[in-house]
Amino acid sequence: MSHDPPPRQRALAAWFPILDWGPRYTRALASADMVAAAVVTLMLIPQSLAYALLAGMPPETGLYASMLPLLAYALMGSSSALAVGPAAVTSLMTAAALGPLVAAGTVGHVAAGSLLALMSGAMLLAMGALRLGFLASFLSHPVLSGFVSASGVLIAASQLKHLLGVPLQGQTLPEILPSLWQHGAGWHGPTVAIGAGTVLFLWWVRRSLKGLLRAQGVSPFVADVLTKAAPVLALAATTLLAWSLSLEAQGLKVVGPVPGGLPPLALPPFDAAGLSALGPLASAALLISLVGFVESVSVGQSLAAKRRERIEPDAELRALGASNLAAGFSGGFPVTGGFSRSVVNFDAGARTLAAGVFTAIGLLVAALLLTPALHHLPQATLAATIVVAVLSLVDLGAFGRTWRYARDDFAALVLTFSLTLLMGVEAGLMAGVGASLLFHLWRTSRPHIATVGQVPGTAHYRNVLRHEVITQPTILSLRVDESLYFANARFLEDHVAAQVAAHPAIEHVVLQCAAVNAIDSSALESLEAITHRLADAGVMLHLSEIKGPVMDRLQRSDFLQQLTGRVFLSHHEAVQALAVQTAPANPGAP
């Protein structure tokens, strides 16, 4: 007897996976999730405040963006380890999107950030409902690598104003560097001391603390917890230092009053100013959605593989959409599945999505009890936290690896990296995506077409330029190593015509189509044209090794009736049927 749930229950569980794992939740799982949540909460308090600073938002919005989104993801997410919240790259993209609107007085920072989160959430939810997760595939790895590396540089550069205590302006290097030069003599001593000291301390923690603790006999788990909690120590120490020495009165910029309590549950104001911001924010919301989704799925899949689990990309789209809607309703800004917090969540032993619920509770307690203590927190401390965190994003080694392997991918990487630094995150990302698509069209418009011959004593056929093979003087065997579509159809026509013209003895042309996964209408017309031109020259066209889906489409046309030759199951069968004599092995013959 089948025990499968009814279709309606399966459909509901697809949207809300908690209905699947929730009934099987145990006390042992809860204990593991609570421990992981405690570790992640310690890390998220300074990180959330820092990423709010990076996004140009008030510090409390970083906490707000880390509460309700975790609850929403727990209801709809498919990854047991992914932890959503503010992330470095999406926070930078948020700042770049909001800057012009806020500078022009169109809308306030909090309202604009919440509106951007709502728009991103609606887009992600719609893409998940329509199963459009494949759209993220347009962000190729070289483009994403160049974008993330450049974003890391921009993020570090943007925090120099908080580390040095100077009023730097701009979102790109051509804007930031001249401003840095202009204020080169105005560095604020206490700010530089706190910023540089925090950077050095956090850098030492990342590189050496865990190993030092392990050498002293501390257990791996405790050593990891202490390492992850180090930013909290830096936050507490610098806050105490700023308060005890009255550094704010000496010009040190601090966080200032931070409202405590629950996040405000309300929509951003949809007045005339808010509505006018929808258009300028639309492209930014789409790019933030795609980048956030790619980052989340990449992290989620890598962590799921370690536990032999799997995640559902379309479910992740819906879960991230709900998380961003929750951020927008609670005064936050766009969120995604962050790499660092997710890895910490995984390493700390989180077993289910309930760990995110416990983390949200911990952050709520922090918002209720700890916000008064954040008044004297130096902005330089938060900036140092950001700088140390984003340095790991810069992957300069990718340039050498990509250059050695694929020059067109290297060009896309360099273009994305350069334009992101010089023109901003949106321009760099869009240019990189456009370049990748153009390079793909260029590569596939000139597909590799090999003349093949029989490997002696076998039924295998290989490129005559690479192997000692047997060819037939009256048969031209061509292996097409690409699907056929509008961009390369004419190339195939020209190649066949050139080969036939160069070898007058040819009576049969056989296209080996094992690598052809699709033939569009333009390519079909080209095949028809090739058939007729070869027939006029007294040459027959044959096909071999056509895949089933391709044959299904060909049978819906009248091409097979026009074909002068036959369709063979294997290329060896074609050559055996058409051969009139066996030529000697000759690697240079067609």
C-alpha positions in Angstrom: 0.0 0.0 0.0 1.4 3.4 -0.9 1.9 5.9 1.9 2.6 8.9 -0.4 0.9 12.1 0.7 -1.9 13.5 -1.4 -1.0 15.9 -4.2 -2.3 19.0 -2.4 -0.2 18.1 0.7 2.9 17.6 -1.6 2.3 20.9 -3.3 2.0 22.7 0.0 5.1 21.0 1.4 7.0 22.1 -1.8 6.3 25.7 -0.8 6.7 25.2 3.0 9.3 22.4 3.6 8.8 22.9 7.3 5.7 20.8 6.9 8.0 17.9 6.0 10.8 18.2 8.6 8.8 19.9 11.4 6.8 16.9 12.5 10.1 14.9 12.8 11.8 17.5 15.0 13.2 16.1 18.2 14.8 17.4 21.4 18.2 16.2 20.3 17.9 18.3 17.1 16.7 21.3 19.1 19.8 21.1 21.4 22.1 21.1 18.4 20.3 23.9 16.8 20.3 26.0 19.9 24.1 25.7 20.3 24.6 26.7 16.7 22.2 29.6 17.1 24.2 30.9 20.1 27.4 30.9 18.1 25.8 32.5 15.1 24.1 35.2 17.2 27.5 36.3 18.7 28.8 36.7 15.2 25.8 38.4 13.7 25.5 41.2 16.3 28.6 43.1 15.1 28.2 41.9 11.5 24.6 43.1 11.2 25.5 46.5 12.5 28.5 46.7 10.2 26.6 45.8 7.0 23.9 48.4 7.9 26.8 50.9 8.0 28.0 49.6 4.6 24.5 49.9 3.1 24.2 53.5 4.4 21.4 52.5 6.7 20.9 53.2 10.5 22.6 50.5 12.6 19.4 49.1 14.0 18.2 48.1 10.6 21.0 45.6 10.4 19.5 43.8 13.4 16.0 44.1 11.9 17.2 42.6 8.6 18.5 39.6 10.6 15.4 38.7 12.5 12.1 38.2 10.6 14.0 37.1 7.4 15.4 34.2 9.4 11.8 33.2 10.4 10.6 33.4 6.9 13.4 31.3 5.6 12.8 28.7 8.2 9.3 28.3 6.9 10.2 28.1 3.2 13.9 27.3 2.8 15.3 23.9 1.7 18.8 24.2 3.2 19.4 23.0 6.7 22.5 25.2 7.2 21.9 28.4 5.2 21.5 31.6 7.3 20.0 34.6 5.7 20.7 38.2 6.5 22.7 41.2 5.3 25.7 40.3 3.2 28.7 42.4 2.0 28.1 42.5 -1.7 24.3 43.0 -1.5 24.9 45.7 1.1 27.3 47.5 -1.3 24.7 47.2 -4.1 22.1 48.6 -1.8 24.2 51.6 -0.9 24.9 52.2 -4.6 21.2 52.0 -5.5 20.0 54.2 -2.6 22.7 56.8 -2.8 21.4 58.9 -5.7 17.8 58.8 -4.5 18.7 59.9 -0.9 21.1 62.5 -2.2 18.4 64.0 -4.4 16.0 64.0 -1.4 13.6 61.7 -3.2 13.1 59.4 -0.3 14.7 58.6 3.1 17.3 55.9 3.6 15.1 53.6 5.7 12.1 53.9 3.4 14.2 53.4 0.3 16.0 50.4 1.8 12.7 48.7 2.8 11.2 49.5 -0.6 14.2 47.9 -2.3 13.9 44.8 -0.1 10.2 44.5 -0.9 10.9 44.8 -4.7 13.6 42.3 -4.5 11.4 39.9 -2.5 8.5 40.2 -5.0 10.9 39.5 -7.9 12.4 36.5 -6.2 9.0 35.1 -5.2 7.7 35.6 -8.7 10.7 33.9 -10.2 10.3 31.0 -7.8 6.6 30.6 -8.6 7.5 30.6 -12.4 10.5 28.2 -11.8 12.9 30.7 -13.3 16.0 29.7 -11.3 17.8 29.1 -14.5 18.1 32.9 -15.0 20.9 32.9 -12.5 22.9 30.8 -14.9 23.5 34.0 -17.0 26.0 35.0 -14.3 29.0 33.0 -15.4 31.7 32.1 -12.9 34.3 34.5 -14.4 31.8 37.4 -14.3 30.7 36.6 -10.8 34.3 36.2 -9.7 35.3 39.6 -11.2 32.3 41.3 -9.8 32.8 39.9 -6.3 36.5 40.7 -6.3 35.9 44.3 -7.4 33.1 44.6 -4.9 35.5 43.6 -2.2 38.0 46.3 -3.2 35.2 48.9 -3.4 33.8 47.9 0.0 37.2 48.2 1.6 37.8 51.6 -0.1 34.4 52.8 0.9 35.2 52.1 4.6 38.3 54.3 4.6 36.3 57.3 5.5 35.3 55.5 8.8 38.8 54.2 9.4 40.5 57.5 8.8 37.9 59.9 10.0 37.7 61.9 6.8 34.6 62.8 4.7 35.3 60.8 1.6 32.7 60.8 -1.2 31.8 58.5 -4.0 30.9 54.9 -4.9 33.7 54.1 -7.4 37.5 54.3 -7.3 37.7 57.4 -9.6 35.4 59.2 -7.0 36.9 57.8 -3.8 40.7 58.1 -4.6 40.7 61.8 -5.5 38.6 62.5 -2.4 41.1 60.5 -0.3 44.0 62.5 -1.7 42.2 65.8 -1.0 41.7 64.9 2.7 45.1 63.2 3.0 46.3 65.6 5.7 43.1 65.5 7.8 43.2 62.0 9.3 41.7 61.8 12.8 44.2 60.3 15.2 41.9 58.5 17.6 39.8 57.1 14.7 42.9 55.8 12.9 44.2 54.2 16.1 41.0 52.4 16.8 40.4 51.4 13.2 43.9 50.2 12.5 44.1 48.4 15.9 40.8 46.6 15.2 41.9 45.6 11.7 45.1 44.1 13.0 43.4 42.3 15.9 40.7 40.8 13.7 43.3 39.8 11.1 45.4 38.1 13.7 42.3 36.3 15.0 41.4 35.0 11.6 45.0 33.8 10.9 46.3 32.6 14.2 43.9 32.4 17.1 42.2 29.1 16.4 45.6 27.4 15.9 46.9 28.9 19.0 44.0 27.7 21.1 44.2 24.2 19.6 47.9 24.1 20.5 46.9 24.9 24.1 44.6 21.9 24.2 41.3 23.7 23.6 38.7 21.5 21.8 38.1 22.3 18.1 34.5 23.4 18.8 35.4 25.8 21.6 38.3 27.2 19.7 36.0 27.8 16.7 33.4 29.5 18.9 36.0 31.8 20.5 37.4 32.7 17.1 34.0 33.5 15.7 33.2 35.5 18.8 36.3 37.7 18.6 34.6 40.5 16.8 32.2 40.9 19.8 35.3 41.3 22.0 36.6 44.0 19.7 33.2 45.7 19.7 33.0 45.6 23.5 36.6 46.7 24.0 36.5 49.7 21.6 33.1 50.8 22.9 34.4 50.8 26.5 37.6 52.6 25.4 35.5 55.3 23.6 33.2 55.8 26.5 35.9 55.8 29.2 38.1 58.3 27.3 35.2 60.5 26.1 36.5 60.1 22.5 33.3 61.2 21.0 33.9 64.7 22.4 37.3 64.6 20.6 35.8 64.0 17.2 35.5 60.2 17.1 32.3 59.2 15.3 30.2 56.7 17.1 27.1 54.8 16.3 25.0 57.1 18.6 21.5 56.4 19.9 20.2 53.0 18.7 16.4 52.5 19.1 15.7 49.3 21.1 12.7 47.0 20.9 10.9 45.1 18.2 11.3 45.8 14.5 8.7 48.2 13.2 6.1 46.1 11.3 4.9 48.4 8.6 5.1 49.1 4.9 7.4 51.9 3.7 5.4 55.0 2.8 3.9 54.7 -0.7 3.5 58.4 -1.2 4.4 60.3 -4.4 8.1 60.2 -3.5 8.0 56.5 -2.8 6.2 55.7 -6.0 8.7 57.8 -8.0 11.5 55.7 -6.6 10.1 52.4 -8.0 11.5 53.0 -11.5 15.1 53.9 -10.5 15.2 51.0 -8.0 13.8 48.3 -10.4 17.1 47.4 -12.1 19.0 47.4 -8.8 16.4 45.1 -7.2 16.7 42.7 -10.1 20.5 42.6 -10.0 20.5 42.2 -6.2 18.0 39.4 -6.5 20.1 37.5 -9.0 23.4 38.0 -7.2 21.9 37.1 -3.9 20.3 34.0 -5.3 23.5 32.8 -6.9 25.4 33.4 -3.7 22.8 31.6 -1.6 22.5 28.6 -3.9 26.3 28.3 -4.2 26.7 28.3 -0.4 23.7 26.1 0.2 24.7 23.5 -2.4 28.3 23.2 -1.1 27.1 22.8 2.5 24.3 20.3 1.5 26.8 18.2 -0.4 28.8 17.7 2.9 25.8 16.0 4.4 24.6 14.3 1.3 21.5 16.5 1.2 20.1 18.5 -1.7 18.5 21.9 -2.0 15.8 23.0 -4.4 16.8 26.1 -6.4 13.2 27.1 -7.1 12.4 26.7 -3.4 15.4 28.8 -2.5 14.0 31.5 -4.8 10.7 31.5 -3.0 12.4 31.4 0.4 14.7 34.3 -0.4 11.7 36.2 -1.8 9.8 35.7 1.5 12.9 36.7 3.5 13.3 39.9 1.6 9.6 40.7 2.0 10.0 40.1 5.7 13.0 42.5 5.7 11.0 45.1 3.9 8.0 44.8 6.3 10.3 45.2 9.3 12.4 48.2 8.3 15.3 46.3 6.9 17.1 46.1 3.6 17.8 43.4 1.0 19.2 40.1 2.5 20.6 36.9 1.1 22.2 33.7 2.3 25.6 34.8 3.6 28.7 32.7 3.2 30.4 33.4 6.5 27.3 33.0 8.8 26.1 29.9 6.9 29.5 28.2 7.3 29.5 29.1 11.0 26.0 27.8 11.3 27.1 24.5 9.7 30.3 24.1 11.6 28.5 24.9 14.9 26.3 21.9 14.3 23.0 23.3 13.1 20.8 20.4 12.0 17.6 22.1 10.8 16.2 25.4 9.8 15.0 25.9 13.4 18.6 27.1 14.2 17.6 30.3 12.3 14.5 30.7 14.5 16.7 30.5 17.6 19.2 32.9 16.1 16.3 35.4 15.4 15.3 35.1 19.1 18.8 35.7 20.2 19.0 38.9 18.0 15.7 40.0 19.4 17.0 39.7 22.9 20.1 41.7 21.8 17.9 44.4 20.3 15.8 44.6 23.5 18.7 44.7 26.0 22.0 45.7 24.4 21.1 48.7 22.2 21.8 51.3 24.9 25.4 49.9 25.2 25.9 50.5 21.4 25.8 54.3 21.7 29.6 54.7 22.1 30.5 52.0 19.6 33.0 53.6 17.2 32.1 53.5 13.5 35.8 52.7 12.9 35.3 49.3 14.7 32.4 48.4 12.4 34.4 49.5 9.4 37.3 47.4 10.5 34.9 44.4 10.8 33.8 45.0 7.2 37.3 45.4 5.8 38.6 42.2 7.3 35.5 40.3 6.3 35.6 41.4 2.6 39.3 40.9 2.0 38.6 37.2 1.5 36.3 38.1 -1.4 39.2 39.4 -3.5 40.4 36.4 -5.5 43.4 37.7 -7.6 44.4 34.2 -8.4 41.3 33.8 -10.6 42.9 36.1 -13.2 45.9 33.8 -13.7 43.8 30.7 -13.7 41.3 32.1 -16.2 43.9 33.5 -18.5 45.6 30.1 -18.8 42.4 28.2 -19.4 40.1 30.5 -21.5 41.0 33.9 -22.9 37.4 35.0 -23.6 36.4 34.2 -20.0 39.5 36.2 -18.9 38.3 39.1 -21.0 34.8 38.9 -19.4 36.4 38.7 -15.9 38.7 41.7 -16.5 35.8 43.8 -18.1 33.6 43.1 -15.1 36.3 43.8 -12.5 37.4 47.0 -14.2 34.0 48.5 -14.9 32.8 47.6 -11.4 35.7 49.6 -9.9 35.5 52.4 -12.4 31.7 52.8 -13.1 29.9 51.1 -10.2 28.4 47.7 -9.3 25.4 47.8 -11.7 27.4 48.9 -14.7 30.1 46.3 -14.1 27.7 43.4 -13.5 25.6 44.2 -16.6 28.6 44.7 -18.8 30.0 41.3 -17.6 26.8 39.5 -18.3 26.5 41.1 -21.7 30.1 40.2 -22.5 29.6 36.6 -21.5 26.6 36.3 -23.7 28.4 37.9 -26.6 31.4 35.6 -26.2 29.1 32.6 -26.0 27.4 33.6 -29.2 30.8 34.2 -30.9 32.1 30.7 -29.7 29.0 28.8 -30.8 28.7 30.7 -34.1 31.9 29.0 -35.2 31.5 25.5 -34.0 34.2 22.9 -34.1 33.5 20.6 -37.1 35.9 17.7 -37.4 36.5 15.5 -40.4 36.6 12.0 -38.9 37.8 8.6 -39.9 37.7 5.1 -38.6 40.2 4.0 -35.9 41.6 0.8 -37.3 40.1 -2.4 -35.9 37.3 -0.5 -34.1 33.9 1.1 -34.7 35.2 4.5 -33.4 35.7 7.6 -35.5 38.1 10.3 -34.6 39.5 13.6 -36.0 41.8 12.9 -38.9 44.2 15.7 -37.7 44.7 14.0 -34.4 44.7 10.2 -35.0 45.8 7.6 -37.5 42.5 6.7 -39.1 41.0 5.0 -42.2 38.9 7.2 -44.5 36.9 6.5 -47.6 37.6 8.6 -50.8 33.9 8.9 -51.7 32.6 9.7 -48.1 33.1 13.0 -46.2 32.4 12.3 -42.6 31.9 15.5 -40.5 31.4 15.5 -36.8 29.5 18.7 -35.7 30.5 19.5 -32.1 27.7 22.0 -31.3 24.0 22.3 -31.4 22.8 24.0 -34.5 21.0 27.3 -34.3 20.6 30.7 -36.1 24.1 31.9 -35.1 26.1 29.0 -36.6 23.8 27.7 -39.4 25.5 29.7 -42.1 28.9 28.6 -40.9 27.9 24.9 -41.3 26.7 25.7 -44.9 30.0 27.3 -45.8 32.1 24.6 -44.2 30.3 21.8 -46.1 30.5 23.7 -49.3 34.2 24.3 -48.9 35.0 20.7 -48.1 33.0 19.3 -51.0 34.6 21.8 -53.4 38.1 20.7 -52.2 37.4 17.0 -52.7 35.7 16.3 -56.1 35.6 12.5 -55.6 33.1 12.8 -52.7 29.7 11.2 -53.4 28.3 11.1 -49.8 28.4 13.6 -46.9 27.6 12.2 -43.5 27.0 14.6 -40.6 27.7 12.8 -37.3 25.3 14.5 -34.9 26.1 12.9 -31.5 26.9 16.3 -30.0 23.9 18.1 -31.5 21.4 18.6 -28.8 19.0 20.9 -30.7 18.3 22.2 -34.2 16.3 25.4 -34.5 14.3 26.6 -37.4 17.2 28.6 -38.9 19.5 25.6 -38.8 16.8 23.4 -40.3 16.5 25.7 -43.3 20.3 25.6 -43.6 20.2 21.8 -43.6 17.5 21.9 -46.3 19.7 24.3 -48.4 22.8 22.0 -47.9 20.7 19.0 -49.1 19.6 20.8 -52.3 23.0 22.2 -53.1 24.7 18.8 -52.6 22.0 17.2 -54.7 22.7 19.6 -57.5 26.4 18.6 -57.3 25.5 14.9 -57.4 26.3 14.4 -53.7 23.9 12.8 -51.1 23.5 14.1 -47.6 23.2 11.6 -44.7 22.8 12.0 -40.9 24.1 9.7 -38.2 23.6 9.3 -34.4 20.7 11.8 -34.2 19.4 12.1 -30.6 15.8 11.2 -29.9 14.5 14.7 -29.0 16.2 16.1 -32.1 14.7 13.4 -34.3 11.3 14.0 -32.8 11.4 17.6 -34.0 12.8 16.7 -37.4 9.9 14.3 -37.9 7.5 17.2 -37.3 8.9 18.9 -40.4 9.2 17.8 -44.0 13.0 17.8 -43.9 13.3 14.0 -43.8 11.3 13.7 -46.9 13.7 16.2 -48.7 16.8 14.4 -47.4 18.6 12.7 -50.3 20.3 10.2 -48.1 19.5 8.2 -45.0 19.5 8.6 -41.2 21.8 6.0 -39.6 21.7 4.8 -36.1 25.5 4.9 -35.8 28.2 6.5 -37.8 30.0 3.2 -38.3 26.8 1.7 -39.8 26.7 4.7 -42.2 30.3 4.2 -43.4 29.9 0.5 -43.8 26.7 0.9 -45.9 28.1 3.7 -48.1 31.7 2.5 -48.5 32.8 1.3 -52.0 36.3 0.6 -51.0 38.7 0.9 -48.1 41.4 3.5 -48.4 44.7 3.1 -46.6 45.3 4.8 -43.3 45.9 8.5 -44.0 45.6 11.0 -41.2 45.6 14.0 -43.6 42.7 12.9 -45.8 39.2 14.2 -45.4 
